Amino acid sequence: MREEYLKDAKAVIKDPNVLINVVSRRVKQLKRGSRPLVESLEKLSPEDVALREVIEGKITYELA
């Protein structure tokens, strides 16, 4: 997991527990075959893809 992606994602989702839950759920989806919502010229891990999606506002969350 890239440190700069983590830092940028923390700026978008302030609560670390929520960030962990959002990213872990998305990583599971990616590992099951979901298509990434961001494009990259380099090969990214599912964790980095999920963090980039958060940073770019491609995935959001709702507290119930």
C-alpha positions in Angstrom: 0.0 0.0 0.0 1.4 3.3 -1.0 1.9 5.8 1.8 1.0 8.8 -0.4 -2.3 7.3 -1.4 -3.1 6.5 2.2 -2.3 10.1 3.3 -4.5 11.5 0.5 -7.3 9.2 1.3 -7.2 10.2 4.9 -7.8 13.8 3.8 -11.0 12.7 2.0 -12.4 10.3 4.7 -11.3 11.8 8.1 -12.4 8.9 10.3 -9.7 6.1 10.1 -12.2 3.4 11.0 -14.6 4.4 8.2 -11.7 4.6 5.8 -10.6 1.1 6.7 -14.1 -0.3 6.2 -14.6 1.4 2.9 -11.3 0.4 1.5 -11.5 -3.2 2.8 -15.0 -3.7 1.3 -13.9 -2.3 -2.1 -10.7 -4.5 -2.0 -12.9 -7.6 -1.6 -15.0 -6.5 -4.5 -12.0 -5.9 -6.7 -10.5 -9.3 -5.8 -13.8 -11.0 -6.8 -13.6 -9.4 -10.2 -15.2 -6.0 -10.1 -13.7 -3.6 -12.6 -11.6 -0.7 -11.2 -13.2 2.7 -11.4 -9.8 4.5 -12.0 -7.3 4.0 -14.8 -3.6 3.6 -14.2 -0.7 3.2 -16.5 1.1 1.0 -13.9 -0.1 -2.2 -12.2 -1.6 -1.3 -8.9 -2.6 -3.6 -6.0 -6.3 -3.8 -5.1 -5.6 -1.8 -2.0 -4.0 1.0 -4.0 -6.8 1.0 -6.5 -9.4 1.3 -3.7 -7.5 4.2 -2.2 -7.2 6.0 -5.6 -11.0 5.5 -6.0 -11.6 7.2 -2.6 -9.1 10.0 -3.5 -10.8 10.7 -6.8 -14.3 10.5 -5.4 -15.3 7.5 -7.4 -16.6 5.7 -4.3 -18.4 7.2 -1.4 -20.0 6.0 1.9 -23.0 6.6 3.9 -23.3 6.2 7.7 -26.4 4.5 8.8 
